[in-house]
Amino acid sequence: MAGDTSAPPAGGPTPSDRIDSTRPHSARVWDYWLGGKDNYEVDRELGEQIAQANPHVVAMVRADRTFMRRSVAFLAGQGVRQFLDIGTGLPTEPNVHQVAQDVVPDARVVYADNDPVVLAHARALLNSAPSGVTAYLDADLREPGRILAEASRTLDLGEPVAITLMSLMHFVTDAGDARAILWRLLDAVPPGSWLAFTHATAELGGPQVREAFRMWNENAVQKARPRDHDEVLALIDGLELVEPGLVTPTQWRPDGEREPCEVPMWAGVARKP
């Protein structure tokens, strides 16, 4: 396949051996909210319960997806040619490499996720443009050193890299751990690199959002901790946010798509000085 540098790892347990279909998983519930089919009954049940408790949730995941497209297109337009997308989730077109390579055909993109369901579909993430490169890592955000070591086989970490963390950091519940992981990644890339991210919050949307997080944490494998505006700013302190700053995804440089004005999530794009 043109542009491929990596395939799902061989040897050891297959993705299907590692899939636990008895408990909801974030990537599969997210897939259900996006209208996908790569989910199980347990994921659909929790997804529907949360959607009933919190009517914002479907709009939130869709706004997260459109923010990814806008932010990656913006970064590619700034001349970024390398992307490290961590917490990739199930492939939903367009993916990061498709957006980036539409602007910069020779863009190099590394995806990282530790979900066996995502691994089973990783081939869809490796369909690079002929002049570009994509690779997939079966790796956990909590192992930033391993992610960086494996990503360096595809990316030149001496040149600017855009790190994308969409709806991921709220699954690192300790604030100190979240900042340490984030800055382990950022310290490994040079000035002029970027971070594009979204982070769930309970500051917006009222008590329904807090109830949705309670339900999630009682049922899902990966616990989540929403953070308020100041807490998210503390995580990225040291970076330079571009306009319009830390806002809800729908307020970040909207391009005319019809979206709700506000969803319970913060989004931003920041540059490493």
C-alpha positions as CSV (number, residue, x, y, z in Angstrom):
1,M,0.0,0.0,0.0
2,A,1.5,3.3,-1.0
3,G,3.1,5.3,1.7
4,D,2.8,2.6,4.4
5,T,5.7,2.2,6.8
6,S,4.0,0.0,9.4
7,A,1.3,-2.6,9.8
8,P,-0.4,-3.9,12.9
9,P,2.1,-5.7,15.0
10,A,2.6,-9.4,14.3
11,G,2.9,-12.1,16.9
12,G,1.4,-12.3,20.4
13,P,-2.3,-12.0,21.1
14,T,-4.4,-11.0,18.2
15,P,-6.7,-8.0,18.6
16,S,-9.7,-10.2,18.9
17,D,-8.0,-12.1,21.8
18,R,-7.6,-8.8,23.7
19,I,-11.1,-7.4,23.2
20,D,-13.3,-7.4,26.2
21,S,-16.9,-7.2,25.1
22,T,-18.3,-7.5,28.6
23,R,-17.5,-3.9,29.6
24,P,-18.0,-0.6,27.8
25,H,-14.9,0.9,26.2
26,S,-14.4,4.6,25.4
27,A,-13.5,4.1,21.7
28,R,-16.5,1.9,21.0
29,V,-18.9,4.1,22.9
30,W,-17.5,7.1,21.0
31,D,-18.0,5.1,17.7
32,Y,-21.6,4.4,18.7
33,W,-22.3,8.2,19.3
34,L,-20.7,8.9,15.9
35,G,-23.1,6.5,14.2
36,G,-20.5,3.8,13.7
37,K,-20.9,0.0,13.8
38,D,-17.7,-1.1,15.5
39,N,-19.3,-1.5,19.0
40,Y,-21.0,-4.0,21.2
41,E,-24.3,-4.1,22.9
42,V,-22.7,-3.2,26.2
43,D,-21.2,-0.1,24.5
44,R,-24.6,0.9,23.0
45,E,-26.4,0.4,26.3
46,L,-24.0,2.8,28.1
47,G,-23.9,5.2,25.2
48,E,-27.7,5.4,25.1
49,Q,-28.0,5.8,28.9
50,I,-25.5,8.7,28.8
51,A,-27.1,10.3,25.8
52,Q,-30.5,10.2,27.5
53,A,-29.0,11.8,30.7
54,N,-26.9,14.3,28.8
55,P,-28.4,15.5,25.5
56,H,-25.1,17.3,24.7
57,V,-23.0,14.2,24.3
58,V,-23.7,13.4,20.6
59,A,-23.2,17.1,19.6
60,M,-20.0,17.0,21.7
61,V,-18.4,14.0,19.9
62,R,-19.3,15.4,16.5
63,A,-17.9,18.8,17.4
64,D,-14.7,17.1,18.6
65,R,-14.4,15.5,15.2
66,T,-15.0,18.7,13.2
67,F,-12.5,20.5,15.5
68,M,-9.9,17.8,14.6
69,R,-10.4,18.5,10.9
70,R,-10.2,22.3,11.3
71,S,-7.2,22.2,13.6
72,V,-5.2,19.7,11.5
73,A,-5.9,21.7,8.3
74,F,-4.8,24.9,10.1
75,L,-1.5,23.2,11.2
76,A,-0.8,21.8,7.8
77,G,-1.5,25.3,6.4
78,Q,1.2,26.6,8.8
79,G,3.7,24.3,7.1
80,V,3.6,21.4,9.6
81,R,4.6,18.2,7.9
82,Q,4.7,15.8,10.9
83,F,1.8,14.7,13.1
84,L,1.7,12.4,16.1
85,D,-2.0,11.5,16.8
86,I,-2.3,9.8,20.2
87,G,-5.6,8.2,21.3
88,T,-6.6,7.8,17.7
89,G,-9.9,6.0,18.2
90,L,-11.7,4.0,15.6
91,P,-11.1,5.2,12.0
92,T,-13.7,7.8,10.9
93,E,-13.1,9.5,7.7
94,P,-11.5,11.9,7.2
95,N,-8.7,10.8,9.5
96,V,-5.8,13.0,10.5
97,H,-3.5,11.9,7.6
98,Q,-6.3,12.5,5.0
99,V,-6.8,16.1,6.3
100,A,-3.1,16.8,6.6
101,Q,-2.1,15.3,3.2
102,D,-4.9,17.1,1.5
103,V,-2.9,20.3,2.3
104,V,0.6,18.9,2.5
105,P,0.8,15.7,0.3
106,D,4.1,14.6,1.8
107,A,2.9,14.8,5.5
108,R,4.0,12.0,7.8
109,V,1.5,10.8,10.4
110,V,1.9,8.4,13.2
111,Y,-1.1,7.1,15.0
112,A,-1.0,5.6,18.5
113,D,-3.7,3.8,20.5
114,N,-3.8,0.9,22.9
115,D,-7.3,-0.3,22.1
116,P,-7.4,-3.7,20.4
117,V,-10.5,-2.7,18.5
118,V,-8.6,0.2,17.0
119,L,-5.7,-2.1,16.3
120,A,-8.0,-4.4,14.4
121,H,-9.0,-1.6,12.1
122,A,-5.5,0.0,11.8
123,R,-5.1,-0.8,8.2
124,A,-7.6,1.9,7.4
125,L,-5.2,4.4,9.0
126,L,-2.3,3.3,6.8
127,N,-3.8,4.3,3.4
128,S,-1.4,7.2,3.0
129,A,-1.1,9.5,0.0
130,P,1.7,8.2,-2.3
131,S,4.2,10.9,-1.3
132,G,3.3,10.8,2.4
133,V,3.7,8.2,5.2
134,T,1.5,6.8,7.9
135,A,2.3,4.4,10.7
136,Y,0.3,2.9,13.6
137,L,1.6,2.2,17.1
138,D,-0.1,-0.1,19.6
139,A,0.8,2.0,22.6
140,D,-0.6,3.7,25.7
141,L,-0.6,7.4,26.4
142,R,0.9,6.5,29.8
143,E,4.0,5.3,28.1
144,P,5.2,8.5,26.4
145,G,8.8,7.3,26.2
146,R,7.8,4.2,24.3
147,I,5.5,6.3,22.0
148,L,8.3,8.7,21.2
149,A,10.9,5.9,20.6
150,E,8.6,4.1,18.2
151,A,7.3,7.3,16.5
152,S,10.9,8.4,15.9
153,R,11.2,5.6,13.3
154,T,8.8,7.5,11.1
155,L,9.0,11.1,12.4
156,D,12.1,13.3,12.7
157,L,11.8,14.6,16.2
158,G,14.4,17.2,15.5
159,E,11.9,19.0,13.3
160,P,8.5,20.5,14.4
161,V,5.8,18.0,15.1
162,A,2.1,18.6,15.8
163,I,0.9,16.4,18.6
164,T,-2.9,15.8,18.6
165,L,-4.7,14.6,21.7
166,M,-8.4,14.6,21.0
167,S,-10.7,13.8,23.9
168,L,-7.9,11.9,25.7
169,M,-6.4,13.8,28.6
170,H,-9.5,13.6,30.7
171,F,-8.8,9.9,31.0
172,V,-5.7,10.7,33.0
173,T,-7.4,11.5,36.2
174,D,-4.5,12.8,38.2
175,A,-3.6,16.3,37.2
176,G,0.1,15.8,38.0
177,D,0.3,12.7,35.9
178,A,-1.6,14.4,33.1
179,R,0.9,17.3,33.0
180,A,3.9,15.1,33.3
181,I,2.8,12.9,30.4
182,L,1.9,15.9,28.3
183,W,5.3,17.6,28.9
184,R,7.3,14.4,28.4
185,L,5.9,14.4,24.9
186,L,6.4,18.2,24.4
187,D,9.9,18.2,25.8
188,A,10.9,15.7,23.1
189,V,9.9,17.9,20.2
190,P,11.6,21.2,19.2
191,P,10.4,24.8,19.5
192,G,7.9,25.5,16.7
193,S,6.1,22.2,17.4
194,W,2.3,22.3,18.2
195,L,-0.3,20.8,20.4
196,A,-4.0,20.4,19.2
197,F,-6.3,19.0,21.8
198,T,-9.8,18.7,23.3
199,H,-10.7,18.1,26.9
200,A,-14.0,17.3,28.5
201,T,-15.4,19.7,31.1
202,A,-18.4,19.8,33.5
203,E,-18.3,23.6,33.7
204,L,-20.7,23.8,30.7
205,G,-24.0,22.0,30.1
206,G,-25.3,22.0,33.7
207,P,-26.0,19.1,36.1
208,Q,-26.8,16.7,33.2
209,V,-23.1,16.7,32.3
210,R,-22.0,15.9,35.8
211,E,-24.5,13.1,36.0
212,A,-23.2,11.7,32.7
213,F,-19.7,11.6,34.1
214,R,-20.9,9.8,37.2
215,M,-22.6,7.2,35.0
216,W,-19.5,6.8,32.9
217,N,-17.2,6.3,35.8
218,E,-19.5,3.7,37.4
219,N,-19.6,1.6,34.2
220,A,-16.7,2.2,31.8
221,V,-13.2,0.7,32.0
222,Q,-11.4,4.0,31.6
223,K,-12.4,6.5,34.3
224,A,-12.7,10.1,33.2
225,R,-12.1,13.4,35.0
226,P,-13.6,16.6,33.5
227,R,-11.5,19.7,34.1
228,D,-12.5,23.4,34.2
229,H,-11.0,26.1,32.1
230,D,-8.3,27.0,34.5
231,E,-7.3,23.4,35.1
232,V,-6.8,22.8,31.4
233,L,-4.8,26.0,31.1
234,A,-2.6,24.8,33.9
235,L,-1.9,21.6,32.0
236,I,-0.6,23.5,28.9
237,D,1.1,26.4,30.8
238,G,4.3,27.1,28.9
239,L,2.7,26.9,25.4
240,E,1.3,29.8,23.3
241,L,-2.3,29.4,22.5
242,V,-3.3,30.8,19.1
243,E,-6.5,32.8,18.7
244,P,-9.2,32.4,19.8
245,G,-7.6,30.6,22.7
246,L,-9.1,27.9,24.9
247,V,-12.8,27.7,23.8
248,T,-15.4,25.1,23.1
249,P,-14.7,23.2,19.8
250,T,-17.5,24.9,17.9
251,Q,-16.0,28.4,18.7
252,W,-12.6,27.5,17.4
253,R,-12.3,29.1,14.0
254,P,-15.7,27.9,12.7
255,D,-15.9,27.5,8.9
256,G,-19.6,27.8,8.4
257,E,-20.6,24.3,9.5
258,R,-23.9,24.4,11.4
259,E,-23.0,23.4,14.9
260,P,-24.4,24.1,18.4
261,C,-22.9,27.1,20.0
262,E,-21.6,25.3,23.1
263,V,-20.7,21.8,24.0
264,P,-19.1,20.6,27.4
265,M,-15.6,20.5,26.1
266,W,-12.5,22.8,25.8
267,A,-10.4,22.9,22.7
268,G,-7.3,24.7,21.6
269,V,-4.2,24.8,19.4
270,A,-0.9,25.9,21.0
271,R,2.6,26.4,19.8
272,K,5.8,25.4,21.7
273,P,7.9,28.6,21.8
